[in-house]
Amino acid sequence: MTGAIRSMLGILSTKRMIEHETKLVSFDAPASVEDDTLLHELIADPNAEDPAEAACRADKLEAVRAAVAELPEDERALIRRVYFDGEIWPKDPRMRRCLEAGMRALRRSKRLRCIRDDLLESVFRHKGIAPLTACGAAL
């Protein structure tokens, strides 16, 4: 069909139909007339971390840092170097004993009990086993 016959019948080409039916949208434009929120702010980032999980992790990290801060200076320094700064375990037996003493103190820390309980519960949940806390047993 020729262009004249198409226009008399109201048939638009694909290009004209797209131009006729669509409007250009910018991601930097407001999402609506009443709101100043930009369109790109409303699109969820699939790689973004869940805010609740981020807050929980930050709380746990703060609890670990506070528990480490309560240790004696030599144990605290070794734990920071090995676990926070990524150094390798010391080869010197005295330093190893000091580091192990600090780790034992952290395992006994009441401040970190909630983290241990959460970790155990998530492992049990992942394996499909009822957590010990749910069974009434003390951890």
N, C-alpha and C positions, 0 to 999 in steps of 0.2 A: 504494500500500500504506500501511496505517496503521503508526504507530510500534510498536504491539504485535506485529504480524505480522513486521515487520522484525527486532525484537529476538529473536523466537522462532527465526527463520531465521538469525540471526547476521549480518544485513546492517547495517552501520553507515553512517550518513550520512557525507558527505565531511568535514564538520566534526568529527564524533566520531572518524572514522578518523584524521584528522590529529592530534587531541588524544591519541588512544590510542597512535599510533605514534611521535610525535616528542617530543623533550625539548628544552626551551629551552637554548640554548648561549650563553654570554657570551664575547665576544672577550677579556675581561679575566680569564677563568678559566684555570687551568693546563691545558695540553694533555693531560696524563695524570696519573695518580695518583702515579707514581714521580718525575716531573720537575716542577720549578717554572717551566718555560718557559711563558709566556703564549701563548695561541692566536694573538693578533694579531702576535706576534713571528715566527711561522712562515710568515706570508703574505708572499710576495715583492712588493715594490713595482715595478711595471713601469717606473716613471720613475727608479728608483734607478740610480746609476752602477755599473758593474762595478768591484769593489774592485781588481782587478789593473790595470785601465786608470787608475783614480784614482791608484794608487801610482806607476805609470809616468809619468803626467803631472806628479805632484808632484816626482819625481826630475828630470825634464827642466826644470821650472821652476826648481828649485834650481840646476841646472847653468848655466842662463842667468843667474840672479842672481849666481852666483859669477863667471862670465866677465865680466859687466858690472862687478862690483866690482873687477876687476883693471885696468880701463881708467883712464887719467888722469882727474882730477877733472872737468875741463870736458866731456870726451866722456861720462863716466858720468852727469853731471847732465842733459845734453841727452837722452841715450837714455832715462833714467828719465822725464823730463818728456813726451817724445813717445810712447814705447811703453808705459810703465807707467801714466802719469797721463792719457793721452789728449789731450794738447795737440796743436795742429796744427804742421806742419813750420815751422820759422822762415823768415822772409823775408830776414833779414839774410844776405848771402853768406858772411860769416865764420863765422857760426853753422852754416850749412848745410854748409860744408866740414868743420867740426869734427864735426858729426853723421855725415857720410859717412865720415870717417876712423875714427870709433868703430865704425860698422857694418862697414867693411872689416876692422878688427881682430877683430871678433866672427866674421866669416865665416872668418877664418884660424885661429880659436881651436881648439886640439886638444881642449879641454874640450867643445866643442860639436859635434865631428865625429860622435859617436854619434847626436846628434839629426838632423843632416843625413842621415846614412846611413839612419836609420829612416824619415825623411820621404820620401826618394827611393824606398826600397823599397816603402812603402805606396802611393805614386803609381803605380809600375810594376805592383804587384799589382792595383790598382784597374783599370788599363787592360788587364790581361791580358798584360803584357810581362814577360819574365824580367828581374829586376833586374841591373844591371851587376855588382854584387858576386857574384852567382851565376854570371855568365859568366866570372869570373876577371879582369875588368878592374878597375883601381884607380879609385876615385872621386877 
